[in-house]
Amino acid sequence: MVSVPADFLVKAIYVNEGEHAYASIRFDQNSKDWLTGNLHLVKNSVTRFAIWRYFWIAVKETAMSSLQYMAFIENQIPKEGEEQILQFGLLVLKSMIDLYLPSECVLDKSSALFEALVGLLYAGKVNRATVVDYVFNFITTKEQMELVLVWLEKSKIENEGALVFELTNSHKYSVLRMLFKDPNFSKEMKLQVLERTLGEDKSDPAEKTRIKCLSGLPDAMAKEEAWLAITDVNSKESIAEREAKMSGFYSWN
C-alpha cells in the first residue's frame, strides 16, 4: 500500500483476492486514526473505496462509533476526488445523521457538512451535480437557508457572480421541503415561496412536493392533521399521496 507510515509493520489493509474473496475487516485504533486523516493520500482508488465501505460496515456492526466515522467523513470528503467514492460517502451521510448520530450532535455536524459541500461546489474539483444532489439535506442554520433561498430565487448557484450550477426542478423541490421543516421562517413566507416556485405546475412531482411541504410544517396542528390523514383506515387518498404525507411528516427532531 502506498503512503502508509514507515513504522507500519503490516501493509495489507483488506482481503479481496481477484475481486472474489471478501472478509469482515476490523481496524486497530492506529489504523483508524491514520486513515481518518490520510486516506486521500492512498493513490489506489479501489483501496480507498474499500476503506470507505469497511468503515461504514464497522459502524453498522458497532465496531466503530458514528462519531468516529463522522470525523473520517469530515476529513476526507473535501479531499476526495473520485466521484464514485464521494457519491457513496454522501449517500451514507443521510442515514448516518438520521439513524446513528447522537441527537445532540446532529445540528453541528450537519452544519459543518453543508459548509464543506458548498466549498466543494465552489472549488469545482468534482462533479458538481453529485454534490448538489445531496447538499440541501444538510441545511441547518438560518443563514444557510437564506443562502439557498437566493439560489432558489435565481434558479442557479453562483459564487462571486460566477455561475456554479443551474438548479433543476428536483433541486428546487428539495429546497422547498427543507424550508417547510425550518422553524426559523413563518408559514406565510413558506407558502409564498412555494407558490412562487411551483406556480401552475401540476405535475406529479410538484403535487407530491406540495403535500410533503405541508405535512412537514413544524407545528402541532399541521402534524396532527397529517397524522390523522396517514392513519385514517377509511382514507380515499392514493397510496402515493399518503406516502408523500408520511415522508413530509417524518423529521429527526
N, C-alpha and C positions, 0 to 999 in steps of 0.2 A: 504494500500500500504506500502511496506517495504522501509525503509531508506529515508523517506521524513523528512525535518526539523521538529524539535519538535514544532515549533511555527506555523506550518501549521494547521489551524483550520478545513479545509475541506480536507479529504484524498481521496475522489473519483476523479479519473482522467478522465475516459471516460465512456460512456454509451454503454453497449454491453451485454444485458441480455441474457445469454444462447446462445451466438453467433447468435442471431436473431435480436436484436434491435440495430440500429446504429444512430448516431447523428452527425451533423456538429459541431465540437469541436473548441472552442476558448480558448486560454490560456492568463492569465494576465501576465504582464511583469516579476513578481517574479517567476512564474512557468516556463516561458521560460528560464530565467537566470539559475535557479536551474537545470532544465532538460538538458540544454546545457552542463553544467559541470559535472553532476552527474547521468545521466540516466543509465549508466552502473552499478551503484550500486543497481538498482532495480532488484531483483532476478528473478521475473517472466518474461520469455522471450516473452510471448504473450503480456503482458503490454508494454514491451519495443518496440516490433514491431509495436504495435498500435500507440505509440507516434511518431515513425519514420514516419508512414503513415500520421498521423494527421498534423504533422508539414509540410510535403510536400504538402498536400491538402491546408493548410493555405497559402503557397507560391502561389499556383495556383489561390487562391481566393483573393490574395492581402491582406491577414490578417497577413502576416509575410513577411519581406523583404528577398530577395535572399541572402543578406549578413548575415543576422541572421541565416538562415538555413545553409549557408556555414560554419559559425562558429560552429554550432552544429555538422555538419559532421566532421569537422577537429578535434573537441574534442573527438567525440565518435567512429569514425572508428578504431583508434588504440587500443581502449579498448573493442570493441565489439567482443565477442567470438562465437556468434550464427551465423552459416553460412547463414541461410536464411535472417537474418536481414542485414548482411554485403552485401549479393548479391543485396538486394533491394537498399541499400544505394549507391552502385557502379552503379547500373542501372540508378538511377535518377540523378547521378552526371553529366553524359554526357549531359542530357537535361538541367540541371541547368547551366552548363558552356556555352552551345551553345545558349540558349534562354533566360536566366533570369539574369545572372550576368552582371553588368555594364562592358562594353568592357575594360575599363581601369584597371579592377581588374582581368581579365581572366588569364593573364600570371603568376602573382604572386600566385594566388590560384591554378592554375594547377600545377605549380612547387612544391608547398608545398604538394599537394596531391600525386604527384609522389613519393616524398621522403617518405611520410608516408606509402604508399603502398609497397615500396621497404623494408622499415623497417618491415612491416608485413610479407613479404616473407621471409626475413632472420630469423625472430623470429620463424616462423613455428608453430604459435599457432592456425592458422586457415587453412582451406583447401586451399592450395596454388594455385590450379587450378582456383578457384574462383577469386583470386586476379590477377593472370597472365592474365586472360581473359580481364581485364579492365586496367591494369597498363599502357599499351602503349598509351592509349588515352590521358594521361596527361604528356607525354614527352614535355618539354618546353625549356630547355636550351641546349646549345651546349654540355655541359658536360654530361647531362643526355642522350642525343642521342649517344654520344661516348661510354658511358657505355653500352647502349642497343646494339650498334653495336658489341661490344665484345661478348655479349650474342649470337647475331645472328651468328657471325663467328664460335662460338663453338657449336651452336645449343643447348645451355643449360645455365642456370643461376647458377653461383657459388658465394659463399661468403667465402673469405679467403681460396680458394682451395677446399672447401666442396661443393658437388653437392646440389643445392637447387631445381632445376626443369628442366626437359627436355622439350625443346620447340617443339611444333607440327608445321606442315605446316601452320596452321591457325594463329598461333602466329607470324610466320615469315612473313606472308603476311601483318599482322597488322603493323609490324615494317617497312616494305618497304613503305607502304602507308604514314606513318608518316615521314619517311626520305625524301620522294619526296616533301612533303609540306614544309620541313625545309629550310629556306633561308640561313642557315649557311654553307651549303655544295654545291659543284659545281655539275652541271648537269652531267659532265663526271664521277665524282666519284659515283653519284647515279646510273648511268647506269651500271657501273662496278659491284656495289653491287647487283643490280637487276639480272644481268646475272649470277653472281657467285652463287646467292641464288637459282634462279629458274632453271638455266641450260636448259636442254632439256624438262623440264616439260611442256607439252601442255594440261594439264587437264583444265577443265572449270574454277576452282577456280584460277589457275595460270594465265590463259589468262585474266580473269577479273581483277586480281591484276595488270597485265601489263597496262591495259587500265586505271585503276584508278590512277596508279602512274603517267603516262604520262600526264593525264589531270589535275593532282594535282600539277604539277610543278608551283612554284610561280613566273612566268614571264608572261609578257603581251602576247607574241607570242603564248605560249602554251595555255593560257586561251582563246585567240581569236580563235585559231584552234578548241579547244574543244567546244566553244560556237557555232561556225558555224556548226559543226557536229551535235550538240544536236538540234539545231533549224532548220535544213535542212528538209523541208517538203517532199523532194524527196529522202531522205536518204534510202539506201539499207541495212543499218546496222540492226541487230536484236534488239529487244526490250532490251534484256539482255545487249548487247554492249552499247546501248545508256544510259541505267540505270547506267552502270559502269562508263561511262564518266560523267554523272551528279553527281554521288557520289564523284568522284575524283575532279570535278570542284569546288564543294562547300567547302568553308573554312570560318570560322567565321571572320578571319582577311584578 
